[in-house]
Amino acid sequence: MDLLKMLQEEFSLKAYQVENTIALIDEGKTIPFIARYRKEQTGEMSDTVLRQFDERLKYLRNLSERKEQVERIIEEQGKLTELIVNSLKKASTLQEVEDIYQPFKQKKRTRATVAREKGLEGLSDILLEGKESLDKRASEYIDIEKGVENEEDAIAGAMDIAAEIIADDFDLKKLLRDIVFRESILETSVKKGSEEKEDFLTYKMYHDYKEVCSKMPSHRILAVNRGEKDDILKVKLEHPMDRILSLSGKKYIKSEIHKSHMSLVIEDSLKRLLIPSLERELRSLVTEKAEERAIQVFGENLGNLLMQSPIAGKTVIGWDPAYRTGCKIAVVDDTGKVVDTTTVYPTAPQNKVEETKKTILSLINKYDVDIIAIGNGTASRESETIVADIVKEASKKVSFVIVSEAGASVYSASELGEEELPDLNVSLRGAASIARRLQDPLSELVKIDPKSIGVGQYQHDVNQKRLAEVLSGIVEDSVNKVGVDLNTASFAILQYVAGINKTIAKNIIKYRDENGKFKSRKEILKVPRLGPAAYEQCAGFLRIKESGEFLDSTGIHPESYKNTKMLLEILKVTPEEIKETKGQIISQKSSGLDLTEISKKIDIGLPTLKDIIKELLKPGRDIREEEGGLAPILRSDILKLEDLKEGVILKGTVRNVVDFGAFVDIGIKNDGLVHISQLSDKFVKNPMEVVSVGDIVEVRVIGIDLNRGKVSLSMKKG
């Protein structure tokens, strides 16, 4: 297997890109570092493509290793043939390798192994060859001591061996797998006695349902799997058995002499061994694909959420709503510091509305509050009604916004939450988290287990290890895209910086606490366990605004400082001028220049030169604003479901994107659904082609269900 050639073809890359990227990965370079600072070597591959490349590289290496393993095991058994060697060479998946290995595996005691122990393998060979009548030879294999008491016993044992041989046939399995995977129909029905179960109606769509299994969308596969797990649905697969039996017969029925016996053997082999095995494989494959899709959806939603623009320079009240226990309030200043907390009781059963208004208005005046961030959990809309009145009565302009509180309780009860806010009880930490995630979504959300953030579908049903890997990669890419202020960064965000693990992150915090703010990037090398290799990886992603070296506050890597200073000499520009003009002077001086020629002069690659200029154009920029990260809609009034009418046009914020559409917050209790068929006037295959989490969209109300509290929306213009 030519690994390089395969990767080249699969990813449409040039040979140098594949070779260089593999070398960088093998050297231990992180994906964010490779994507940002090794563009010349990779041909400017994105972090997304690099992660896919890395995964595929690992798979192909595992495949190659497994092929060698299987070949060695079969050779040790003295059964290796040229045909097996060639089949292994051609195998392109781990499943194919396992199919080749299947006949040579040490098996548990099966009906076939018992028959072999009785010495019936020879009779089985006669049966499979089809040249002699089995009845005539069966008597030769009677052996009372071995439990073969008569001809019927001998024939039955021989048939068991033949059935297993057919089931292990690599070529037949491959042929039938294609048919089963392509044509088999999945049918669901209600399991007897499940009518009384709480979630019975949740699966109403699947009470009597059928669809070609391989064509089922991922959310339906996962829904069926969950219904089966909840013991509500019964699932079976229907196959084109007549054709499957016919194809198997063509291969194994060689004459009329053994037709009657072989027909029974084939039927037994298929129904007892091969088809159940293929069914398990098919269910496993479609589930794996569905899970991968669910993980992908979650990952994209998470990435978009993390890249939302921060609302900087605002003092925010975090409002964690509740009924009996009261609404928890945290005032967070424009630096993210909690300056005050309290608990108010405006909701049932206390209903202390006026007292609550008085308390909140006092906090607004005392701390010059700009925004009230209300968590979207229990009692959210009741709280919103009260807040809408409060902002009207306030002596200054105050807005409010509904913020997803998914994961806030997880953070509140975590070690990190306790470490960061030791003076606050668990419930008040949640209110602080709600406020902070409005101020800076990325910095706050990295503190929470990604799968608790609530922007996915069926995230608790998928492979948790795989989910964690993908989501961790998304967080890592987001953190490194934005960059991190080394002198203010929390442990939570530092651990996601390229080259920095949890131990180094703790050491950075400790060093900073003991020595004060970092004065330069070079000073990072004094942190224990942070050696030259880690420094190379992390330096470009860490910002130090207090440094005497202007470039330390940019995304320019220290390895390019010399080249950058040569560029500034060519442009005749000083760092002071860049700061004073906020990068405009770079725009003026670099306009119309031959960048290819300059890259040669300063001995640096053209992609890196372009990145350097981009950094100098907007020193201290926040990439989240550039990449379209929109701030949430700030409101001063509320909307009730009863206020809505079909045809009304509203603006809303996309809260979640799934395969069947998008959920949009339009300011009522429940998010409205824009079904995939309503996302555009054009056909939409994937909702993410049209919308992303955090997008501000214009929607039209097309359906209202007052009883269920549900609203159907459309983004169609026609």
Secondary structure in CASP SS format (residue, H / E / C, confidence):
PFRMAT SS
TARGET T0000
AUTHOR 0000-0000-0000
METHOD secondary structure of the structure
MODEL  1
M C 1.00
D C 1.00
L H 1.00
L H 1.00
K H 1.00
M H 1.00
L H 1.00
Q H 1.00
E H 1.00
E H 1.00
F C 1.00
S C 1.00
L C 1.00
K C 1.00
A H 1.00
Y H 1.00
Q H 1.00
V H 1.00
E H 1.00
N H 1.00
T H 1.00
I H 1.00
A H 1.00
L H 1.00
I H 1.00
D H 1.00
E C 1.00
G C 1.00
K C 1.00
T C 1.00
I H 1.00
P H 1.00
F H 1.00
I H 1.00
A H 1.00
R H 1.00
Y H 1.00
R C 1.00
K H 1.00
E H 1.00
Q H 1.00
T H 1.00
G C 1.00
E C 1.00
M C 1.00
S C 1.00
D H 1.00
T H 1.00
V H 1.00
L H 1.00
R H 1.00
Q H 1.00
F H 1.00
D H 1.00
E H 1.00
R H 1.00
L H 1.00
K H 1.00
Y H 1.00
L H 1.00
R H 1.00
N H 1.00
L H 1.00
S H 1.00
E H 1.00
R H 1.00
K H 1.00
E H 1.00
Q H 1.00
V H 1.00
E H 1.00
R H 1.00
I H 1.00
I H 1.00
E H 1.00
E H 1.00
Q C 1.00
G C 1.00
K C 1.00
L C 1.00
T C 1.00
E H 1.00
L H 1.00
I H 1.00
V H 1.00
N H 1.00
S H 1.00
L H 1.00
K H 1.00
K H 1.00
A C 1.00
S C 1.00
T C 1.00
L H 1.00
Q H 1.00
E H 1.00
V H 1.00
E H 1.00
D H 1.00
I H 1.00
Y H 1.00
Q H 1.00
P H 1.00
F H 1.00
K C 1.00
Q C 1.00
K C 1.00
K C 1.00
R C 1.00
T C 1.00
R H 1.00
A H 1.00
T H 1.00
V H 1.00
A H 1.00
R H 1.00
E H 1.00
K C 1.00
G C 1.00
L C 1.00
E H 1.00
G H 1.00
L H 1.00
S H 1.00
D H 1.00
I H 1.00
L H 1.00
L H 1.00
E H 1.00
G C 1.00
K C 1.00
E C 1.00
S C 1.00
L H 1.00
D H 1.00
K H 1.00
R H 1.00
A H 1.00
S H 1.00
E H 1.00
Y H 1.00
I C 1.00
D E 1.00
I H 1.00
E H 1.00
K H 1.00
G C 1.00
V E 1.00
E C 1.00
N C 1.00
E H 1.00
E H 1.00
D H 1.00
A H 1.00
I H 1.00
A H 1.00
G H 1.00
A H 1.00
M H 1.00
D H 1.00
I H 1.00
A H 1.00
A H 1.00
E H 1.00
I H 1.00
I H 1.00
A H 1.00
D C 1.00
D C 1.00
F H 1.00
D H 1.00
L H 1.00
K H 1.00
K H 1.00
L H 1.00
L H 1.00
R H 1.00
D H 1.00
I H 1.00
V H 1.00
F H 1.00
R H 1.00
E H 1.00
S C 1.00
I E 1.00
L E 1.00
E E 1.00
T E 1.00
S E 1.00
V E 1.00
K C 1.00
K C 1.00
G C 1.00
S C 1.00
E C 1.00
E C 1.00
K C 1.00
E C 1.00
D C 1.00
F H 1.00
L H 1.00
T H 1.00
Y H 1.00
K H 1.00
M H 1.00
Y H 1.00
H C 1.00
D E 1.00
Y E 1.00
K E 1.00
E E 1.00
V E 1.00
C H 1.00
S H 1.00
K H 1.00
M C 1.00
P C 1.00
S H 1.00
H H 1.00
R H 1.00
I H 1.00
L H 1.00
A H 1.00
V H 1.00
N H 1.00
R H 1.00
G H 1.00
E H 1.00
K H 1.00
D C 1.00
D C 1.00
I C 1.00
L E 1.00
K E 1.00
V E 1.00
K E 1.00
L E 1.00
E E 1.00
H C 1.00
P C 1.00
M H 1.00
D H 1.00
R H 1.00
I H 1.00
L H 1.00
S H 1.00
L H 1.00
S H 1.00
G H 1.00
K H 1.00
K H 1.00
Y H 1.00
I C 1.00
K C 1.00
S C 1.00
E H 1.00
I H 1.00
H H 1.00
K H 1.00
S H 1.00
H H 1.00
M H 1.00
S H 1.00
L H 1.00
V H 1.00
I H 1.00
E H 1.00
D H 1.00
S H 1.00
L H 1.00
K H 1.00
R H 1.00
L H 1.00
L H 1.00
I H 1.00
P H 1.00
S H 1.00
L H 1.00
E H 1.00
R H 1.00
E H 1.00
L H 1.00
R H 1.00
S H 1.00
L H 1.00
V H 1.00
T H 1.00
E H 1.00
K H 1.00
A H 1.00
E H 1.00
E H 1.00
R H 1.00
A H 1.00
I H 1.00
Q H 1.00
V H 1.00
F H 1.00
G H 1.00
E H 1.00
N H 1.00
L H 1.00
G H 1.00
N H 1.00
L H 1.00
L H 1.00
M C 1.00
Q C 1.00
S C 1.00
P C 1.00
I C 1.00
A C 1.00
G C 1.00
K C 1.00
T C 1.00
V E 1.00
I E 1.00
G E 1.00
W E 1.00
D E 1.00
P C 1.00
A C 1.00
Y C 1.00
R C 1.00
T C 1.00
G C 1.00
C E 1.00
K E 1.00
I E 1.00
A E 1.00
V E 1.00
V E 1.00
D C 1.00
D C 1.00
T C 1.00
G C 1.00
K C 1.00
V E 1.00
V E 1.00
D E 1.00
T E 1.00
T E 1.00
T E 1.00
V E 1.00
Y C 1.00
P C 1.00
T C 1.00
A C 1.00
P C 1.00
Q C 1.00
N C 1.00
K C 1.00
V H 1.00
E H 1.00
E H 1.00
T H 1.00
K H 1.00
K H 1.00
T H 1.00
I H 1.00
L H 1.00
S H 1.00
L H 1.00
I H 1.00
N H 1.00
K H 1.00
Y H 1.00
D C 1.00
V C 1.00
D C 1.00
I E 1.00
I E 1.00
A E 1.00
I E 1.00
G E 1.00
N C 1.00
G C 1.00
T C 1.00
A C 1.00
S H 1.00
R H 1.00
E H 1.00
S H 1.00
E H 1.00
T H 1.00
I H 1.00
V H 1.00
A H 1.00
D H 1.00
I H 1.00
V H 1.00
K H 1.00
E H 1.00
A C 1.00
S C 1.00
K C 1.00
K C 1.00
V C 1.00
S E 1.00
F E 1.00
V E 1.00
I E 1.00
V E 1.00
S C 1.00
E C 1.00
A C 1.00
G C 1.00
A H 1.00
S H 1.00
V H 1.00
Y H 1.00
S H 1.00
A C 1.00
S C 1.00
E H 1.00
L H 1.00
G H 1.00
E H 1.00
E H 1.00
E H 1.00
L C 1.00
P C 1.00
D C 1.00
L C 1.00
N C 1.00
V H 1.00
S H 1.00
L H 1.00
R H 1.00
G H 1.00
A H 1.00
A H 1.00
S H 1.00
I H 1.00
A H 1.00
R H 1.00
R H 1.00
L H 1.00
Q H 1.00
D C 1.00
P H 1.00
L H 1.00
S H 1.00
E H 1.00
L H 1.00
V C 1.00
K C 1.00
I C 1.00
D C 1.00
P H 1.00
K H 1.00
S H 1.00
I C 1.00
G C 1.00
V C 1.00
G C 1.00
Q C 1.00
Y C 1.00
Q C 1.00
H C 1.00
D C 1.00
V C 1.00
N C 1.00
Q H 1.00
K H 1.00
R H 1.00
L H 1.00
A H 1.00
E H 1.00
V H 1.00
L H 1.00
S H 1.00
G H 1.00
I H 1.00
V H 1.00
E H 1.00
D H 1.00
S H 1.00
V H 1.00
N H 1.00
K H 1.00
V H 1.00
G C 1.00
V E 1.00
D E 1.00
L C 1.00
N C 1.00
T C 1.00
A C 1.00
S C 1.00
F H 1.00
A H 1.00
I H 1.00
L H 1.00
Q C 1.00
Y C 1.00
V C 1.00
A C 1.00
G C 1.00
I C 1.00
N C 1.00
K H 1.00
T H 1.00
I H 1.00
A H 1.00
K H 1.00
N H 1.00
I H 1.00
I H 1.00
K H 1.00
Y H 1.00
R H 1.00
D H 1.00
E H 1.00
N H 1.00
G C 1.00
K C 1.00
F C 1.00
K C 1.00
S C 1.00
R C 1.00
K H 1.00
E H 1.00
I H 1.00
L H 1.00
K H 1.00
V C 1.00
P C 1.00
R C 1.00
L C 1.00
G C 1.00
P H 1.00
A H 1.00
A H 1.00
Y H 1.00
E H 1.00
Q H 1.00
C H 1.00
A H 1.00
G H 1.00
F H 1.00
L E 1.00
R E 1.00
I C 1.00
K C 1.00
E C 1.00
S C 1.00
G C 1.00
E C 1.00
F H 1.00
L H 1.00
D H 1.00
S H 1.00
T C 1.00
G C 1.00
I C 1.00
H C 1.00
P H 1.00
E H 1.00
S H 1.00
Y H 1.00
K H 1.00
N H 1.00
T H 1.00
K H 1.00
M H 1.00
L H 1.00
L H 1.00
E H 1.00
I H 1.00
L H 1.00
K C 1.00
V C 1.00
T C 1.00
P H 1.00
E H 1.00
E H 1.00
I H 1.00
K H 1.00
E H 1.00
T H 1.00
K C 1.00
G C 1.00
Q H 1.00
I H 1.00
I H 1.00
S H 1.00
Q H 1.00
K H 1.00
S H 1.00
S C 1.00
G C 1.00
L C 1.00
D C 1.00
L H 1.00
T H 1.00
E H 1.00
I H 1.00
S H 1.00
K H 1.00
K H 1.00
I C 1.00
D C 1.00
I C 1.00
G C 1.00
L H 1.00
P H 1.00
T H 1.00
L H 1.00
K H 1.00
D H 1.00
I H 1.00
I H 1.00
K H 1.00
E H 1.00
L H 1.00
L H 1.00
K C 1.00
P C 1.00
G C 1.00
R C 1.00
D C 1.00
I H 1.00
R H 1.00
E H 1.00
E H 1.00
E C 1.00
G C 1.00
G C 1.00
L C 1.00
A C 1.00
P C 1.00
I C 1.00
L C 1.00
R E 1.00
S C 1.00
D C 1.00
I C 1.00
L C 1.00
K C 1.00
L H 1.00
E H 1.00
D H 1.00
L C 1.00
K C 1.00
E C 1.00
G C 1.00
V C 1.00
I E 1.00
L E 1.00
K E 1.00
G E 1.00
T E 1.00
V E 1.00
R E 1.00
N E 1.00
V E 1.00
V E 1.00
D C 1.00
F C 1.00
G E 1.00
A E 1.00
F E 1.00
V E 1.00
D E 1.00
I C 1.00
G C 1.00
I C 1.00
K C 1.00
N C 1.00
D C 1.00
G E 1.00
L E 1.00
V E 1.00
H E 1.00
I H 1.00
S H 1.00
Q H 1.00
L C 1.00
S C 1.00
D C 1.00
K C 1.00
F C 1.00
V C 1.00
K C 1.00
N C 1.00
P H 1.00
M H 1.00
E H 1.00
V C 1.00
V C 1.00
S C 1.00
V C 1.00
G C 1.00
D C 1.00
I E 1.00
V E 1.00
E E 1.00
V E 1.00
R E 1.00
V E 1.00
I E 1.00
G E 1.00
I E 1.00
D E 1.00
L C 1.00
N C 1.00
R C 1.00
G C 1.00
K E 1.00
V E 1.00
S E 1.00
L E 1.00
S E 1.00
M C 1.00
K C 1.00
K C 1.00
G C 1.00
END
